[in-house]
């Protein structure tokens, strides 16, 4: 059974002459002897007069040592507070829609929302999305200006 793989070393076995059941691993002759792993060849000693090169430390932290603090890489920044990027993107989208479709209401709303996002960025120190907020403010102002020009032109040519 052991040769076919049906018997495991932890299984209890008994045969004539045994006082009680024993694990199969303790009974001689049930399993072939364990294969001994061949020893690896030993490296050759260095030639006479050879000194190993002085390598720089690997930079790995040994157990118990504090982790080193890495400086920020080029172009990266650490965010310090709440992000107002979502508000800035919403203002940007509102300003684009206001520029194309219904400028007066969305133009004013986009300027106000962009201003709120910029104020929040200044307060939290996290300027993620600042470009969206600034673009929303500029597009909102341009959109309002274009709508104001349309109204003035309409009044001039249509009369009061």
N, C-alpha and C positions, 0 to 999 in steps of 0.2 A: 504494500500500500504506500509506503514512504517513497519508493522509487517512482511510482506513478503520480505522485503529488497529491494523493488523497489524505495523507497524514501530515499534520503540521507539528512543529517542535513543541508547541504548547499543549497539544492534545494529551489526555491521560490514557495510558496503556497498562495492560497487565498480561503476564504470561506465567506459565507454570514455574514455580520456584520463587516467585516474588511475594513478599509479605502483603503489599498493598499497591494500589494504583500509583503510577509515577508519570511525570511529564515525559513525553517521547524523546525529548532532547537529552534526558539523563540516562536513557537505556542505550547501551553500546550495541552497535551493529545495525541500528535502524536507519541511520542516515549516513551518507558517505562523509568522510572527513572533510572539514572546511578547507577550501582552497586557500593557500597562503599567497598573499599578494607579493609579487616579486619586488625586491628592493631596487630602488633607483640607483643608478651608478653615481658615485660621489664625484663632484666637480674636481677638475685638476687644480692643484695649487698654483697660485700665480708665479710667474718667473721671478728669479732672484733680482732684487733691486727694484721691483715694481711697487709703486705706491698708487692706491686707488685715487681717482680724481676727486677733487673737493666739490661735490654737488651742492647746489643751493637747497635750502630746506624745501620740503615738498608742499608746505602750506596746509597740510592736514592738521586738524585740531586733535590733540591727544585727549583721552578721556579725563574729565575733570577740569580742563582748561576752558576759559570763557571763549565764546565765539567772537571772532574779529568782526568789526563793523566795516562793511564795505562802503567806500565813497560812491556817491551817485555817478552814473556814467554820463557821458556827453549827451545832452538833449533830453535827459530825463528829469523828473521833478517828483518831489514827495507831496502828495496831497495831504492837506492838514485838516480840512473841515468838510462840511456837507457840500455835495456837488449840486450845482444849479444848472447843469448842462441840459437836462430835460426841459426846464423852463426856457432856456435860451433857444433850444431847437423849436419849441412850440411858438415862440415869438417870431423866429425866422420863417416858419411855414405860414403863420398868419400874415406876415408882411408880404410874402410872395403872393398869397391869394388876394390880399387887399390891393396889391399893385395891379393885378390883372382883372379882378372881378368887381369887388365892392370896396373901393378904397377908403372911404371916409371912416366907416366904423372899424374895420379891421386894421386900418392904418394907425388910428389912435390907440386901439387895443394893443397892437404889436409894439408900439413905442413904449407904452406903459409896462407891458410884460417884460420887454427887454431891459427897461430901466430897473425893474424889480430884480431881475436875474443879476444884473451888474452890481446892484447894491448888496445882494446876498453873497456874491463872489468876493466883494471887498471885505465884507464882515467875516466870512469864514476863512479867507485866505486861499481858497481853492478856486483857481481861475479856469478850470476845465469847462470849455464851451464858451469862452469869452468872445471868440471870433464870431460865433453864431449870434450872440447877443448884440455885438457891435454892428454886424451886417443887418440884423433885423431893425435896429434903430435907424440906420442910414436908409434902408429900403422903405421903411415906414414913412420917414420924412420926405423922401423923394416921391412916394406914392401920394401922400397928402398934398404935396406941392403940385403934382400933375393934376389931381382932381380939383384943386383950387383954381388952377389955370383954366380947366375945362368949364368950370362954373362961371368964371369971369368972362371968358370968351362967349359963352352962351348968353349971358346977360347983356354983353355989349352988342351982339348981333341980333338978339331977339327983342331987346328993349325991356323996359321995366313994366 
